[in-house]
Amino acid sequence: MPDYTPPQKGVNMKYNRGGLLRKGRWVSMPCLILLCLLLIGCANQAQNALKVDRVDTASSVTLTSGGLRDWREYTLQRSFPSGYSGEFWVMFSFSNMLHDRTIHVKANIYIVSNGELKAEENKEANITDSSDNKLWWGNSFDISSYPDGDYSVIVTVTDLISGTSASLMTTFKIGGSR
């Protein structure tokens, strides 16, 4: 292997010890280390950002003790018969919204079919002295007058402390076989 010489302008090197050669430019190891630390920091920040973990459509929700924390016993259901008049719930969980033991979030739930907004619900919660970093929430809707078809449920949660938002979508069907 020939001795190392720094790159010269307009010259591509075949050997590159101690750095990264990209498009004829050499980047030193300290710069690479700083770049890696920056990328890791961004990945960790993204990993700790507000997240909607799941959205489900359900029937027969059991409200358990603990409010938002334990309110998650339900029967998952994605298909409902025409004119369904029983309980229809949108259940969702979200995480990474805890700031110094305080949670202040707003949730918007939208039910859409063929580009038309069928229902919308807005909820807000302000919880102090919390240690929870994942919460469950839900809302019931009357879908008895909805025509047969495919529907989308979109949940958007906004962390009112940090100003960040996250969304997740699921689908359900009315009519046809159950």
Secondary structure as a PSIPRED ss2 file (coil, helix, strand):
# PSIPRED VFORMAT (PSIPRED V4.0)

   1 M C   1.000  0.000  0.000
   2 P C   1.000  0.000  0.000
   3 D C   1.000  0.000  0.000
   4 Y C   1.000  0.000  0.000
   5 T C   1.000  0.000  0.000
   6 P C   1.000  0.000  0.000
   7 P C   1.000  0.000  0.000
   8 Q C   1.000  0.000  0.000
   9 K C   1.000  0.000  0.000
  10 G C   1.000  0.000  0.000
  11 V C   1.000  0.000  0.000
  12 N C   1.000  0.000  0.000
  13 M C   1.000  0.000  0.000
  14 K C   1.000  0.000  0.000
  15 Y C   1.000  0.000  0.000
  16 N C   1.000  0.000  0.000
  17 R C   1.000  0.000  0.000
  18 G C   1.000  0.000  0.000
  19 G E   0.000  0.000  1.000
  20 L E   0.000  0.000  1.000
  21 L E   0.000  0.000  1.000
  22 R E   0.000  0.000  1.000
  23 K C   1.000  0.000  0.000
  24 G C   1.000  0.000  0.000
  25 R E   0.000  0.000  1.000
  26 W E   0.000  0.000  1.000
  27 V E   0.000  0.000  1.000
  28 S E   0.000  0.000  1.000
  29 M H   0.000  1.000  0.000
  30 P H   0.000  1.000  0.000
  31 C H   0.000  1.000  0.000
  32 L H   0.000  1.000  0.000
  33 I H   0.000  1.000  0.000
  34 L H   0.000  1.000  0.000
  35 L H   0.000  1.000  0.000
  36 C H   0.000  1.000  0.000
  37 L H   0.000  1.000  0.000
  38 L H   0.000  1.000  0.000
  39 L H   0.000  1.000  0.000
  40 I H   0.000  1.000  0.000
  41 G H   0.000  1.000  0.000
  42 C H   0.000  1.000  0.000
  43 A H   0.000  1.000  0.000
  44 N H   0.000  1.000  0.000
  45 Q H   0.000  1.000  0.000
  46 A H   0.000  1.000  0.000
  47 Q H   0.000  1.000  0.000
  48 N C   1.000  0.000  0.000
  49 A C   1.000  0.000  0.000
  50 L C   1.000  0.000  0.000
  51 K E   0.000  0.000  1.000
  52 V E   0.000  0.000  1.000
  53 D E   0.000  0.000  1.000
  54 R E   0.000  0.000  1.000
  55 V E   0.000  0.000  1.000
  56 D E   0.000  0.000  1.000
  57 T E   0.000  0.000  1.000
  58 A E   0.000  0.000  1.000
  59 S E   0.000  0.000  1.000
  60 S E   0.000  0.000  1.000
  61 V E   0.000  0.000  1.000
  62 T E   0.000  0.000  1.000
  63 L C   1.000  0.000  0.000
  64 T C   1.000  0.000  0.000
  65 S C   1.000  0.000  0.000
  66 G C   1.000  0.000  0.000
  67 G C   1.000  0.000  0.000
  68 L C   1.000  0.000  0.000
  69 R C   1.000  0.000  0.000
  70 D C   1.000  0.000  0.000
  71 W C   1.000  0.000  0.000
  72 R C   1.000  0.000  0.000
  73 E E   0.000  0.000  1.000
  74 Y E   0.000  0.000  1.000
  75 T E   0.000  0.000  1.000
  76 L E   0.000  0.000  1.000
  77 Q C   1.000  0.000  0.000
  78 R C   1.000  0.000  0.000
  79 S E   0.000  0.000  1.000
  80 F E   0.000  0.000  1.000
  81 P C   1.000  0.000  0.000
  82 S C   1.000  0.000  0.000
  83 G C   1.000  0.000  0.000
  84 Y C   1.000  0.000  0.000
  85 S C   1.000  0.000  0.000
  86 G C   1.000  0.000  0.000
  87 E C   1.000  0.000  0.000
  88 F C   1.000  0.000  0.000
  89 W E   0.000  0.000  1.000
  90 V E   0.000  0.000  1.000
  91 M E   0.000  0.000  1.000
  92 F E   0.000  0.000  1.000
  93 S E   0.000  0.000  1.000
  94 F E   0.000  0.000  1.000
  95 S E   0.000  0.000  1.000
  96 N C   1.000  0.000  0.000
  97 M C   1.000  0.000  0.000
  98 L C   1.000  0.000  0.000
  99 H E   0.000  0.000  1.000
 100 D C   1.000  0.000  0.000
 101 R C   1.000  0.000  0.000
 102 T E   0.000  0.000  1.000
 103 I E   0.000  0.000  1.000
 104 H E   0.000  0.000  1.000
 105 V E   0.000  0.000  1.000
 106 K E   0.000  0.000  1.000
 107 A E   0.000  0.000  1.000
 108 N E   0.000  0.000  1.000
 109 I E   0.000  0.000  1.000
 110 Y E   0.000  0.000  1.000
 111 I E   0.000  0.000  1.000
 112 V E   0.000  0.000  1.000
 113 S E   0.000  0.000  1.000
 114 N C   1.000  0.000  0.000
 115 G C   1.000  0.000  0.000
 116 E E   0.000  0.000  1.000
 117 L E   0.000  0.000  1.000
 118 K E   0.000  0.000  1.000
 119 A E   0.000  0.000  1.000
 120 E E   0.000  0.000  1.000
 121 E E   0.000  0.000  1.000
 122 N E   0.000  0.000  1.000
 123 K E   0.000  0.000  1.000
 124 E E   0.000  0.000  1.000
 125 A E   0.000  0.000  1.000
 126 N E   0.000  0.000  1.000
 127 I E   0.000  0.000  1.000
 128 T C   1.000  0.000  0.000
 129 D C   1.000  0.000  0.000
 130 S C   1.000  0.000  0.000
 131 S C   1.000  0.000  0.000
 132 D C   1.000  0.000  0.000
 133 N C   1.000  0.000  0.000
 134 K E   0.000  0.000  1.000
 135 L E   0.000  0.000  1.000
 136 W E   0.000  0.000  1.000
 137 W E   0.000  0.000  1.000
 138 G E   0.000  0.000  1.000
 139 N E   0.000  0.000  1.000
 140 S E   0.000  0.000  1.000
 141 F C   1.000  0.000  0.000
 142 D C   1.000  0.000  0.000
 143 I C   1.000  0.000  0.000
 144 S C   1.000  0.000  0.000
 145 S C   1.000  0.000  0.000
 146 Y C   1.000  0.000  0.000
 147 P C   1.000  0.000  0.000
 148 D C   1.000  0.000  0.000
 149 G E   0.000  0.000  1.000
 150 D E   0.000  0.000  1.000
 151 Y E   0.000  0.000  1.000
 152 S E   0.000  0.000  1.000
 153 V E   0.000  0.000  1.000
 154 I E   0.000  0.000  1.000
 155 V E   0.000  0.000  1.000
 156 T E   0.000  0.000  1.000
 157 V E   0.000  0.000  1.000
 158 T E   0.000  0.000  1.000
 159 D E   0.000  0.000  1.000
 160 L C   1.000  0.000  0.000
 161 I C   1.000  0.000  0.000
 162 S C   1.000  0.000  0.000
 163 G C   1.000  0.000  0.000
 164 T C   1.000  0.000  0.000
 165 S E   0.000  0.000  1.000
 166 A E   0.000  0.000  1.000
 167 S E   0.000  0.000  1.000
 168 L E   0.000  0.000  1.000
 169 M E   0.000  0.000  1.000
 170 T E   0.000  0.000  1.000
 171 T E   0.000  0.000  1.000
 172 F E   0.000  0.000  1.000
 173 K E   0.000  0.000  1.000
 174 I E   0.000  0.000  1.000
 175 G C   1.000  0.000  0.000
 176 G C   1.000  0.000  0.000
 177 S C   1.000  0.000  0.000
 178 R C   1.000  0.000  0.000
